[in-house]
Amino acid sequence: MPDAVKAANYIRQLDEARCEENWDAVPELVRKVRKHAPDRSCLVLTAEVESAITRAIYKAASAERPSTAASISSPELASHLPKLVAEIEKEENFPEDKFQAKVCAGWLHWVMKEYHLALDRLPRNFDQEYPLYDNLETLSEWTKVCALKSTYLRANCLARDGQRDAALDAFASALPSLSGVWATQNAHQQLRYWAELFLTEYCMLANQALRENTQLLSDPNCLAPFRAWAKYWAATKGPSLAGGYGFRGSVPRRQVWSEYYYTISEILQQDLPFPTGYSPITTESSARNQLRAELKKVETIYQGLLFTETRFPKADEERAEVEDFVKRVMKNWTVLNGRGWKEHDLGVGGRDSLSHGVLDTLYGAAAKTYHSTAILRYLFTVHLAVAEFDLAFMSFDSYFELVKKGKARVEKTGHPEPALDSDATMLETICACITALCRYGGRDAAEKALKLASELQGLVEKLGPAHSRLEDGFKPLKEDRPLSAVQNEVPLHILALSWQAIGLAHAQWARVTYDSEARKQIQDEAIRCFRKSLSPEFGSVANVSAVFALGLLYAEQRQLTAAIDLVKTALLTDKVAEGSELYNGPYWRERSLIPLWHLLALLLSARQEYTMAARACEGAIEQFKDPYVLFGGRSLNGVYRSDHLNQAEAEKSGVSDGLVDEMDDYEKESILEIKMTQLAILELVEGPAVAVNSSSELLALFPRLFGDVDEKLELSTKTEPPRTAATLRSLRGSVFGSRSEKTAKPRQSIIGNDTVSGGASRPQTTQTIQSTTTAAPTIQVTGDYGDARSSRALRKSDSITRRSESGKRASLRKRDRSGSRGGAPKPPSIVDGERFFTPFDDGYFAFSSAASSTRDGPTLRPSESFASNASSSRSRHPELTAGLVREVKSYAALLPFVHFSVDHNKRKRRAMLVKVWLAIAGFYRRAGKFEDSQQACLEAQSIVQALEAEVASDSSGTLSARQVSWGQNKSIEELVADVWTEKGYLYLARDRPYNARASFESALTHSPDHPSAIVGLSNILMDIYSEKLLPPPAIPSLDISGLSLDNPPDEEVDSKASLVFQNKPDKFPTLPSVPLGLAKSSAKVSMKLGKLPKRPRLNGTGGSTLTSAPTSPDLGGSSSNGRSGGGEGELPASYEATSLPLNDRLAARDRAYGLLSGLTKLGSGWNYSEAWFALARAYEESGQVDKAKDALWWCVELEDGMGAREWTCLGAGGYVL
């Protein structure tokens, strides 16, 4: 007799048996349910049919036939169908039983391959047929299994019929109701089986649709199937889900994760909106943070499955899946490490943690592949990004060796190797290595880059088209080339990039080589390679990096017209339609053009067009339209605040950051250098006193760019910080000027917005308390064809200025010796075939070219001894504007975004701050504010001492004070030498040459080849030789000036009482009547330079080529007897000596000659006009008049092509942007 309690118990056991796949217990349970629950006939029949279908499937599987997808033709199964259909139609009381029966009937048609009938029998929609079941928890587990089975079978039938979209709709409609089914921790076997079939089929269909139509990636639910799969994976994670195929009929689990990784990677790389459908609940704030976290989670799971299930290959095997995975990892890393993603979007650790995670992945992949060139190439890139340069170049060496052997093997056997990099990839990698060596390395790196460039040139000439192998012209392309060669041809932009890298290596080597005779030839080769990379054969779009490097080389060779035409063309060309800002960040074109604007400013200053040069400096900032874009809303009142205060204020007020907050230190340094160039131009035009007024803007700009470097940015601790009208202005409007303010009133000063007048105050120091600064002269800018011209300012030489009877020498670059600017304009000079101050017609940079190609005055022809340095001719290169550059695009991201360590950035920023303080010290020194200059030197010295202390306390031994580390422009020893050199010139300005000599000696102790120190010391040594500078008395005279209240108590006893100067020149001497540097002493003024007597060879000088000086009448004795004990006579007592012995003076002159001769052969001194001028004096003092003439002519030519600052201030001291 029926028992309701037993019936419920047996029904529950029947449900559990089916869920656990215990089909052997089903017949007995069916009998008991039929006995105690006769009204559940539909349930009983459904269980019997399901058991029969399962036994048929197992039987087919044991016979090695396809399992669930196979057609099982069994008359016994077909006989169950009419009974089941009748029960379905009859069932009215138990909807779950009816639903299970419908699913069973559809499954029966499906296993018999009757897909159309299966679609008719299967429930169309679970939610629509059973709306009363809002809570799935009330349903039995087998009903949930049937719901999964029904959706899977319907979607599978639709997919087999070609209705993929309908199949996806079927999955999507069931997902909201069934998403919680597989999240159960204690799910039984059949539930996990059909859930995995459901999810894997859904994921694979969705991935097929996404691959064919990428527009679907913008759908907020595009990741819904994969997220459901991840939820199922997390709920049932265990040994059974370690990988493999899972269940019968399902795809490999690793493949599902692979497609998941592919889909989310495409969303990242296409910079699409973050899909929010079925997204997991996280603590990440922004959408980018959520995308990055989900990407990392998927990558970790897929990587674990891939590396676990992949064995190390044999030599002839490939691991394509590992290679594809690593390639996609690197594509994602390129986006995340690019400038489009900010540091806070990358989570804890930022770019450094991201890159080191990629390195772990690469090394794991290397253990699953055999000699993979792609993985070695990626290791080079990522090691470079984390500033591990030694490991990066070791990876490149291994990569290049494997590629060369592989290419030789393929060429010999004729069998292609799929894992071997293509020719284009190989060339691009070599270019990246050369660029990295030239940008971040020193002389050893430049030497290695030159060797690589030699190999690269051979590869380009071999792989490139026939017309790329040329001497001077272009050969036509051969039409009879085989089709295979044409198909494997390297793209033209890769060939252009290769020639650019070759030119870069030659240019860098020309700057550091010791072979002075070959330098000109190396530079010419670099120019040829750069021009070739910009030639029309490689397309009409030029690269900004190549334009910058070629323009800088032209500038160094004093081809100003060619350089200006090239840079002007690059700046005025139309913007090329480029990709998104995902890789390079916002305003990338404008940011890449900043060095070009700076180069143009220096080129215009070399042609003495200072107003245009100042406008070029402003143009670098005005191209961003609004300074707010560049500097943001922080510190706009010009008051310095530390980083944490700025951040707190930004968070409180919601102020956005500017572009400078996302720039690397190289970009920030370029902005700082432009500001320093502005001040240098201001000093040339309006005098150092006005430059001192504006120097506070430099101190306000530095902390805005680099933040707090633990240094106080004020002049001294004893005086107030600089307070001028410039510092009280808004930083956005004062740092580089504002166009709106310039148009509001007539321009009176070339820089800034304020009119320079007598009321303008300079930084308040002790000097301004004692003296008043006079009004600085202004520059009158008339119309386009006005008669007024701005004359070049008079600049005193930094060296000791007692060289000859002509008195102090003003620099050769300053032609105007007049004290006022309102006099009659002198005739325009002609340099490089163009007149100074050519008028401009339309726009800021519409220069007019002069037709004249000759020089006024004598032709500058250095002799054969200077042939290695002088330019033999000035070619005009008309093709530069006639078609060489048609369009210019910002340089591609050939190198990754390199992120140095915090300590490295701090050291680099301190080095830049030293440079800033020394520049300010120079402004104060030339303005006659010696106390302020000394305070600035002390500030720089304290920073350098902190750097030395850091190196001394380094226990790892990686830091060195003498060696230039990777990514640094100068070593700490060179910074120390810079400080001592500036202090030496400060002593010279105070007329204390022996203190200056000690400072220069200290500088050379730290940096033996320091150019400025060598020039300063050499001038002092030659003053000692010519007795312009006499030694101090052995017993100094009594000096009570130190007791005066007017002198500072800490000032040393001045050398005025102990040093004797003969014929001290006036402050502003008149122009000499003979060529500069060739005049003799007062007793020999009338002597003709060409008739100087031969001087006898110096005995015992170790083979010196210099000869001893003739005895002048004012020396007080013959050369045989010497002066004051010189020569062969006995030395007088020290207290009776009034001059040095002759041997000491000759030794001083010979040492000066040796220092200068070596300096002018180095890359840092071959174009240093001050060194050549001092060397000319050394030749003159030794009687070598011809060499002195040649040196002076070469000096004149150098001065004609010299800008307001040295060319090395561009591009962080190199040719790479």
Order of alpha helices (4+ residues) and beta strands (2+ residues): alpha-alpha-alpha-alpha-alpha-alpha-alpha-alpha-alpha-alpha-alpha-alpha-alpha-alpha-alpha-alpha-alpha-alpha-alpha-alpha-alpha-alpha-beta-alpha-alpha-alpha-alpha-alpha-alpha-alpha-alpha-alpha-alpha-alpha-alpha-alpha-beta-beta-beta-alpha-alpha-alpha-alpha-alpha-alpha-alpha-alpha
